[in-house]
Amino acid sequence: MRVMLFILCAAVLAVADDSSNALSTFQLGAQSGAAAYDEALAVSCLQGVINRDAPRLFVLSSANARPKYWLDVMSEEGNWLAARTQTPAADLDALRDLAGECVKGAVIWDPNVPATVNVATTIAGVKDAVALSPELADQVLAKWNLPVLDDLRGKFDGSESGSAKNDAYRWAIREYLAKGLCSSKLICLFEDAAQCRDAGNISYVVTRDWAVKQRAFVFDLSPWGDEVPWDDRQQPLGTDIATYRMVLEETLKQSAGKHMTELTGFFAFWKYSNVGGNPSKHEPVPTEWETVWLISPYNCYQNTISSDCYNQSFHSQAPAARLTQRRPAQSMKLEAKAYVCILMADYDSATPLYDFLPNHWGDSGRGRIPLAWGINPNLIETYPDVIAHFYATATDNDFFTADASAAGYFNPNRIEAQYLPLMVEHNKRFFDRADMSIAPMVLDWAEPTAAVKDAFAQFAPDGFATIVMDMHGNGGTVPKPHVWKGMPVTELINNTCNFSNPKQTANAMYGAIKDRGVEAPGFYFFRIVWTPPSKVIESLDVFRADHPEVPIKVVDPFTFFALFREKYNSKPE
């Protein structure tokens, strides 16, 4: 029966597509508040079903210009959408018609248990369905002629775990994840409807096309076990993290050590950290690090921020050839200089790549000095055309490296020894596709073990740099500069991460160099986050004016590590 339904669905899509050049568009933004949330949820689910086997529906927004920006870029002559004929869909009914027989029914979630919007999204992916609020279901179900496959209203009351929120997720784990019905390659940490629906906040609603297309398990839980989450203050202490571990344990069981698993999405600040009136003892950054510490032993890596990332189910199907980047044409002679390399950092997740990087890529200063752009290569799975655009438009001074920590954000020291070969295979595959050989922002709680360095040397032989933040108080320290079996190993200097103004950044650079000792030759790799190249150039100009005694020389990452290797290769490891 499932095979026959697939054949029927494919036939419907072929008829609807007609010439294969048709590209349907739909614009969000006519609604506000809960109505906007409900509309976006329905659209995202339908989009995930419609785009499951071919890129047919592209969603636009009257409130967010980025989807239109990328549609225009990809429709330019020579790009993959240039020959597609764009046809606007008038309303939700038109999207229902576009989906045809491929959408099998509806799942109604329970606004009294906000977590059920995530459970409904999970079910929608598994059953080729659309998740609907009760209000929207009343408006459309009859005319859409769809059966209700699941009605989650009144289903969860906390009788199992002491938390209706956790009851919902534990039921979904048993019924869908544990039965092998969900993807073991992708799980989604998407904020539920607790605050977002009434506010009309659709940041983690428009992303659900990707969850539905990939049949991913969707959840929203705290990584902390020492306090109750702000959205569910009556739950027994530790309930959220216990359920979180159930998700991770079952996902590891389903993956069976055959592949790593991406966790896309970020924790809800107001629920799980001391933001927005929450008296939590935990700051946002430690909460981020705790999440990665928690998931890494389960062979999971994080694609941290993916909010407002439209059309992943569409972009992911762009033609994807192996990328290539240029290397320095000539080697440089080692001199008595303070060698500086700048990592244009934190394009390691979908939102910075898709939404932030275009703002800085068009800066007039780009191309004037060599810069390392940190982009995690695993993002090729969701935005291959976006990454290819940056490679195609790079200047001779633009170089590409991984960001946190390699092909995904994880703590390498937390990967179990038996899974290190799997970690190598995963990273090597993506590094090869992106023509990368440098991992300059490995995030961990201690310096890399010998086993971790052996692993990284297989896919990042041209350079390894790390930021160590020991938030558990286990004595973690940064590694001393050295060369490990041909791979340069050093610290990524984090003093400059948050750009305020050129003077502040110049002072931070000087302070970091002074603290580490002004050497000639010396090597200083700096992280600067989400900053235009022109501002980096201004900071370096201020540095040179204020500190002429420090002979800095800005170089590309390949030259930086080649000279680093020349200096340290003769020293004992």
C-alpha positions in Angstrom: 0.0 0.0 0.0 2.8 2.5 0.9 4.5 1.8 -2.5 1.2 2.4 -4.3 0.7 5.7 -2.5 4.2 6.8 -3.4 3.5 6.1 -7.0 0.2 8.0 -6.9 1.9 10.9 -5.2 4.7 11.0 -7.8 2.1 11.0 -10.6 0.1 13.8 -9.0 3.3 15.9 -8.7 4.3 15.2 -12.3 0.9 16.4 -13.5 0.9 19.5 -11.3 4.4 20.4 -12.3 3.5 20.1 -15.9 6.7 21.3 -17.6 9.1 20.8 -14.6 9.9 24.5 -14.8 7.0 25.6 -12.6 8.0 27.1 -9.3 5.2 27.9 -6.9 5.6 30.7 -4.4 3.6 31.7 -1.3 4.0 34.8 0.8 3.5 34.8 4.5 2.6 38.0 6.4 -1.1 38.7 5.9 -1.8 37.5 9.5 -0.7 38.6 13.0 -0.6 37.0 16.4 -1.9 33.5 16.8 -3.3 33.5 13.3 0.2 34.2 11.8 1.6 31.3 13.8 -1.1 28.9 12.7 -0.8 29.9 9.1 3.0 29.5 9.1 2.8 26.1 10.8 0.3 24.9 8.1 2.4 26.3 5.3 5.7 24.8 6.6 4.1 21.4 7.0 2.6 21.5 3.5 5.9 22.8 2.1 7.8 19.9 3.6 5.3 17.4 2.0 5.2 19.2 -1.4 9.0 19.5 -1.5 9.7 16.0 -0.3 10.8 14.7 -3.7 11.4 17.8 -5.7 11.9 21.6 -5.1 8.4 22.9 -6.0 7.3 25.4 -3.4 9.3 28.5 -2.2 7.9 30.5 0.7 8.4 34.3 0.9 7.6 36.7 3.7 6.3 40.3 3.8 8.2 40.7 7.1 11.5 39.1 6.1 13.4 40.1 3.0 15.9 37.3 3.1 13.9 34.6 1.3 13.3 37.0 -1.7 16.9 37.9 -1.7 18.0 34.3 -2.2 15.3 33.6 -4.7 16.5 36.6 -6.8 20.2 35.4 -6.5 19.4 31.9 -7.5 17.2 33.1 -10.4 20.0 35.1 -11.9 21.3 34.0 -15.3 23.5 30.9 -14.9 22.1 29.9 -11.5 19.9 26.9 -10.9 16.5 28.6 -10.8 17.0 30.9 -13.9 14.7 28.8 -16.1 12.0 28.3 -13.5 8.7 30.1 -14.0 7.4 31.5 -10.8 3.7 31.3 -10.0 2.3 32.8 -6.8 -0.1 30.6 -4.8 -3.1 32.8 -3.8 -3.8 31.2 -0.4 -3.7 28.2 1.9 -6.3 26.5 -0.2 -4.1 26.8 -3.2 -1.3 25.1 -1.3 -3.6 22.3 -0.2 -4.4 21.8 -3.9 -0.8 21.8 -4.8 -0.1 19.1 -2.3 -2.9 17.0 -3.8 -2.9 13.3 -2.7 0.6 13.6 -1.2 -0.9 15.1 2.0 -2.7 12.3 3.8 -4.4 14.1 6.7 -4.2 16.5 9.6 -2.8 16.4 13.1 -4.4 18.8 15.6 -2.2 20.0 18.4 -3.3 21.2 21.9 -2.7 24.9 22.7 -3.1 23.9 26.4 0.1 21.8 26.1 2.4 24.0 23.9 4.8 21.1 23.5 2.2 19.3 21.3 3.0 21.6 18.4 6.4 19.8 18.2 4.8 16.4 18.6 2.3 17.3 15.8 5.2 18.4 13.6 6.9 15.1 14.2 3.8 13.2 13.3 3.3 15.4 10.2 6.7 14.3 8.9 6.1 10.6 9.6 2.6 10.5 8.2 2.8 13.2 5.4 0.3 15.4 7.2 -0.3 19.0 8.1 -0.2 20.2 11.7 -3.1 22.5 12.5 -4.3 24.4 15.5 -7.9 23.7 16.6 -9.0 27.1 15.2 -7.5 26.6 11.8 -8.7 23.0 11.7 -12.3 24.3 12.1 -11.8 26.6 9.2 -10.2 24.3 6.6 -10.7 20.6 7.3 -14.0 20.2 5.7 -13.1 22.0 2.5 -9.7 20.4 2.3 -11.3 17.0 2.6 -8.6 15.7 5.0 -9.1 13.1 7.7 -7.8 13.8 11.2 -5.0 11.4 11.7 -4.3 12.4 15.3 -6.0 14.8 17.7 -3.7 15.6 20.6 -6.2 17.7 22.6 -6.6 16.5 26.1 -4.2 13.6 25.6 -1.4 14.7 28.0 -2.0 15.7 31.6 1.2 15.0 33.4 0.1 11.7 34.8 3.2 9.8 33.6 6.1 12.1 34.5 4.5 14.9 36.5 4.7 17.2 33.4 2.3 17.3 30.5 5.1 18.7 28.4 7.3 15.7 29.1 4.4 13.2 28.8 3.9 14.4 25.3 7.5 14.0 24.3 7.8 10.6 26.0 4.7 9.3 24.2 6.2 10.6 20.9 9.5 8.8 21.7 7.7 5.5 22.2 5.3 5.8 19.3 7.6 7.3 16.6 11.3 7.6 17.5 11.7 4.1 19.1 9.8 2.5 16.3 12.3 3.7 13.7 9.7 6.0 12.1 11.8 9.2 12.5 15.1 10.1 11.0 18.2 9.1 12.9 20.2 11.7 11.0 18.3 14.8 12.2 16.6 15.9 15.4 15.2 19.4 15.8 15.4 21.6 18.9 12.6 24.0 18.0 10.9 26.4 20.5 7.3 25.3 21.1 4.2 27.5 21.2 4.4 28.6 24.9 5.1 32.3 24.1 5.6 32.3 20.4 2.0 31.7 19.2 0.3 34.6 20.9 3.2 36.9 19.8 3.0 35.6 16.2 6.7 34.7 16.5 7.3 32.3 13.6 11.2 32.1 13.8 11.1 28.4 14.6 7.9 27.7 12.7 9.1 28.5 9.2 11.9 26.0 9.7 9.5 23.0 10.1 9.4 22.3 6.4 12.8 20.8 6.9 11.7 18.7 9.8 8.7 17.4 7.9 10.7 16.6 4.8 13.3 14.8 6.8 10.8 13.1 9.1 12.7 14.5 12.1 11.8 14.2 15.8 11.1 17.7 17.1 11.4 18.8 20.8 12.1 21.7 23.2 13.7 20.7 26.5 16.2 22.1 29.0 19.8 20.8 29.1 20.0 21.6 32.9 19.1 19.1 35.6 19.7 21.4 38.6 16.7 23.7 38.2 13.2 23.5 36.7 12.6 25.2 33.3 10.8 28.6 33.4 8.0 27.3 31.1 7.1 24.3 33.3 7.9 25.3 36.9 5.7 22.6 38.5 7.6 19.6 37.0 9.7 17.4 39.2 13.4 18.5 39.2 15.3 16.9 36.4 12.3 15.8 34.3 13.3 17.8 31.2 16.8 16.6 31.1 15.7 13.0 31.7 13.4 13.2 28.6 16.2 15.0 26.7 18.5 12.0 27.4 15.7 9.6 26.3 15.7 11.4 22.9 19.4 11.2 22.6 19.7 7.6 23.7 17.0 6.4 21.3 18.5 8.4 18.5 21.9 6.8 19.1 20.2 3.4 19.2 18.5 4.1 15.9 21.7 5.4 14.2 23.5 2.2 15.4 26.9 3.9 15.1 26.5 4.1 11.3 26.4 7.9 11.1 26.4 11.0 13.2 23.2 13.0 14.0 22.6 16.7 13.5 20.7 18.6 16.2 19.4 21.7 14.6 18.0 24.7 16.5 18.8 26.5 19.8 17.5 26.4 23.3 14.8 28.9 24.2 16.7 31.7 26.1 13.7 32.7 28.3 13.0 29.2 29.4 16.5 27.8 30.1 18.8 30.7 30.9 18.6 34.0 32.9 17.0 36.0 30.1 13.7 37.9 30.1 13.0 37.7 33.8 13.9 34.1 34.3 15.8 33.9 37.7 17.9 31.0 36.3 21.4 30.6 37.7 22.7 29.9 34.2 23.9 32.4 31.6 23.1 31.9 27.9 26.7 30.9 26.9 27.1 28.2 29.6 23.7 26.9 28.5 24.9 26.6 24.9 28.0 24.8 26.1 26.1 22.5 28.4 23.9 21.5 25.4 26.9 20.5 23.3 28.5 18.8 26.3 25.3 16.8 26.7 24.8 15.7 23.1 28.3 15.0 22.0 28.6 11.4 23.6 25.6 10.5 21.6 27.4 11.2 18.3 25.3 14.4 17.9 26.6 17.7 16.6 24.7 21.0 16.7 23.6 23.3 14.0 22.9 25.9 16.7 20.9 28.8 15.3 18.5 27.9 12.5 15.7 30.4 13.3 14.1 32.2 10.4 15.8 29.8 7.9 13.2 29.6 5.2 13.0 27.0 2.5 15.5 24.5 3.7 13.4 21.8 2.0 13.8 23.7 -1.2 17.4 24.9 -1.1 18.7 21.5 0.0 17.8 20.1 -3.4 20.0 22.5 -5.4 22.6 20.8 -7.6 25.7 20.4 -5.5 29.1 19.9 -7.2 32.3 19.6 -5.1 33.4 23.0 -4.1 36.9 24.3 -4.6 38.8 27.3 -3.1 42.1 28.8 -4.0 45.3 28.3 -2.1 48.0 31.0 -1.8 50.0 31.0 -5.0 53.4 31.4 -3.4 55.0 30.4 -0.1 56.1 33.2 2.2 59.4 33.3 4.0 59.4 33.2 7.8 60.4 36.5 9.2 60.6 38.3 12.6 57.0 39.3 12.5 53.9 38.9 14.7 51.8 36.9 12.3 48.1 37.5 12.6 45.2 35.6 11.1 41.6 36.7 11.4 38.8 34.2 11.6 35.5 35.8 10.4 33.7 33.6 12.8 30.4 32.0 13.7 28.9 31.1 10.4 28.8 27.6 11.8 25.0 27.3 11.8 22.2 28.0 9.3 21.0 31.4 10.4 24.4 33.2 10.3 25.2 31.6 7.0 21.8 32.3 5.4 20.9 35.6 7.0 23.9 37.3 8.5 26.8 36.6 6.1 25.2 38.3 3.1 25.3 41.6 5.0 29.1 41.3 5.5 29.9 39.7 2.2 28.8 42.9 0.4 31.1 45.1 2.5 33.5 47.3 0.6 36.5 46.1 2.6 36.2 42.5 1.6 39.1 41.5 -0.6 41.5 44.1 0.8 43.2 41.8 3.3 43.3 38.0 3.7 40.5 36.6 5.8 39.4 33.2 6.9 35.7 32.8 6.7 34.4 30.1 9.2 31.6 28.1 7.6 30.7 24.7 8.8 30.7 22.4 5.8 27.8 20.2 7.0 25.6 23.1 6.1 25.9 21.9 2.5 23.1 19.6 3.4 20.6 22.4 3.8 22.0 25.3 1.8 24.3 23.9 -0.9 23.4 26.8 -3.3 24.1 29.5 -0.7 27.5 28.1 0.2 28.3 27.7 -3.5 27.4 31.4 -4.0 30.0 32.5 -1.5 32.6 30.3 -3.0 31.8 31.6 -6.5 32.0 35.2 -5.5 35.1 35.0 -3.3 38.1 37.3 -4.0 41.7 36.1 -3.9 41.8 37.2 -0.3 38.8 35.2 0.9 39.6 31.7 2.3 37.2 29.1 3.8 37.7 27.1 6.9 35.4 25.2 9.3 34.0 27.0 12.3 32.7 25.4 15.5 34.0 22.7 15.8 34.3 21.1 12.4 31.5 19.6 10.3 29.1 20.5 13.1 29.5 21.8 16.6 30.5 19.1 19.1 33.1 18.5 21.8 35.6 16.1 20.3 36.9 15.0 23.7 33.4 13.9 24.6 33.2 11.5 21.6 33.6 7.9 22.8 36.7 6.2 21.6 34.8 3.6 19.6 33.1 6.3 17.6 36.2 8.4 16.7 36.5 6.6 13.3 32.9 7.5 12.6 33.6 11.1 13.6 36.6 11.1 11.2 34.5 9.7 8.3 31.7 12.2 8.9 34.1 15.2 8.9 36.3 14.0 6.1 33.3 13.6 3.8 32.1 17.2 4.4 35.7 18.7 4.4 36.3 17.1 1.1 33.1 18.4 -0.4 33.9 21.9 0.7 37.6 21.7 -0.1 38.6 22.5 3.5 41.6 21.3 5.4 41.7 23.6 8.5 39.6 23.4 11.7 40.5 26.7 13.5 37.6 26.8 16.1 37.4 23.5 17.9 35.4 24.1 21.0 36.0 21.9 24.0 36.3 21.7 27.8 40.0 20.7 27.7 42.9 20.6 25.3 42.6 17.8 22.7 43.7 14.4 23.7 46.2 12.5 21.5 43.4 10.4 20.1 41.4 13.6 19.1 44.5 15.1 17.4 45.1 11.9 15.6 41.5 12.1 14.3 41.6 15.7 13.2 44.9 15.2 11.5 43.1 13.0 9.0 40.7 15.7 7.7 42.3 19.0 9.0 46.0 18.4 8.4 46.7 22.1 7.6 45.7 23.5 11.0 43.9 23.0 14.3 43.0 25.8 16.7 40.8 25.5 19.8 38.9 27.5 22.4 38.9 25.8 25.7 36.2 26.7 28.3 36.2 24.5 31.3 32.8 25.2 32.8 32.8 22.0 34.9 36.0 22.9 36.8 38.0 19.9 35.7 41.3 21.8 35.1 41.0 22.1 31.3 43.7 24.3 29.7 44.5 25.4 26.1 47.3 23.5 24.3 50.7 24.9 23.9 51.6 25.7 20.3 53.0 22.6 18.6 52.9 20.4 15.5 51.2 17.0 15.9 52.2 14.5 13.2 52.3 17.4 10.7 49.2 19.2 11.9 49.8 22.6 13.5 48.0 22.9 16.9 47.4 26.2 18.7 44.8 28.4 20.5 42.1 30.4 18.8 42.3 33.7 20.7 38.8 34.7 21.8 39.5 38.2 23.3 38.3 39.9 20.1 35.1 37.9 19.6 32.6 40.7 20.3 33.3 43.7 18.1 32.3 47.1 19.6 34.5 49.6 17.8 38.0 49.6 16.1 39.7 51.0 19.2 38.2 48.3 21.5 39.2 45.5 19.1 42.7 46.9 18.6 43.2 47.1 22.4 41.9 43.5 22.8 44.3 42.3 20.2 47.3 44.0 21.8 46.3 42.8 25.2 46.1 39.2 24.0 49.5 39.4 22.2 51.1 41.0 25.3 49.7 38.4 27.6 51.0 35.6 25.4 54.4 37.3 24.8 55.4 39.4 21.9 57.4 37.0 19.8 59.1 37.4 16.5 58.2 35.3 14.8 54.9 34.9 16.8 51.5 33.5 15.8 48.2 34.9 16.9 44.9 33.6 15.5 41.9 35.9 16.4 38.2 35.2 16.4 36.0 38.1 15.4 32.2 37.4 15.2 29.7 38.8 12.6 31.7 41.9 11.7 32.2 43.6 8.3 35.7 43.3 6.8 36.1 47.1 6.7 35.7 47.3 10.5 38.4 44.6 10.9 40.7 46.7 8.7 40.0 49.8 10.7 40.9 47.9 13.9 44.2 46.7 12.4 45.0 50.3 11.3 44.4 51.5 14.9 46.6 48.7 16.2 49.5 49.7 13.9 49.2 53.3 14.9 49.0 52.7 18.6 51.6 49.9 18.7 54.3 50.3 16.0 56.7 48.3 18.1 54.7 45.1 17.4 55.4 44.1 13.8 52.1 42.5 12.9 51.7 40.9 9.5 48.2 39.7 8.5 48.2 36.5 6.5 45.7 33.9 5.2 45.1 30.8 7.2 47.1 28.5 4.9 50.2 30.8 5.1 49.7 31.2 8.8 49.8 27.5 9.6 52.5 26.8 7.0 54.8 29.3 8.8 53.7 28.1 12.2 54.7 24.6 11.1 58.1 25.8 10.0 58.7 27.4 13.4 57.4 24.6 15.6 58.1 21.5 13.6 61.6 21.2 14.9 60.4 21.4 18.5 59.4 18.4 20.6 55.7 17.7 20.7 
